[in-house]
Amino acid sequence: MPAYSLTKTRFVEGIWQGLLVAQTADAPPPEVVVTLQDAPVRGVTVSQSTTPGRWALEVPVPVQAVGDGVQTFLILDAMSGEKLDSFTLIAGEAAGDDLRAEMALLRAELDMLKRAFRRHCLETS
């Protein structure tokens, strides 16, 4: 069972924010590592909240990560190596291609479902 759970609270002005909650209120402060392309992200902060066993996490998005393509950030518990969460930035040309590909896939699946439904209706009537 994971020692901490992480929930995204917001992503604003280049800072991803989340709430870390320990399984027990007396748990030690978590050690968090955030990576981008297998390199650690600098400036990550974990701050104690007013409630025991809860911490605010802030992950600044480095300028190098903003540009064409897909960038995935992994948020890990440094002690166990367990993945707590992740978030992805998609921008530029890759965003358009990815969205068009996803829409084409959704349309194809919808067409397949429509054909199967019509066939089912014909067979059962």
HELIX and SHEET records of a PDB file:
HELIX    1   1 VAL A   63  ALA A   65  5                                   3    
HELIX    2   2 GLU A   93  THR A  124  1                                  32    
SHEET    1   A 4 TYR A   4  VAL A  12  0                                        
SHEET    2   A 4 ILE A  15  ALA A  22 -1                                        
SHEET    3   A 4 ARG A  54  PRO A  60 -1                                        
SHEET    4   A 4 THR A  45  GLN A  48 -1                                        
SHEET    1   B 4 ALA A  39  PRO A  40  0                                        
SHEET    2   B 4 VAL A  32  LEU A  36 -1                                        
SHEET    3   B 4 GLY A  69  ASP A  77 -1                                        
SHEET    4   B 4 LYS A  83  ALA A  91 -1                                        
END                                                                             
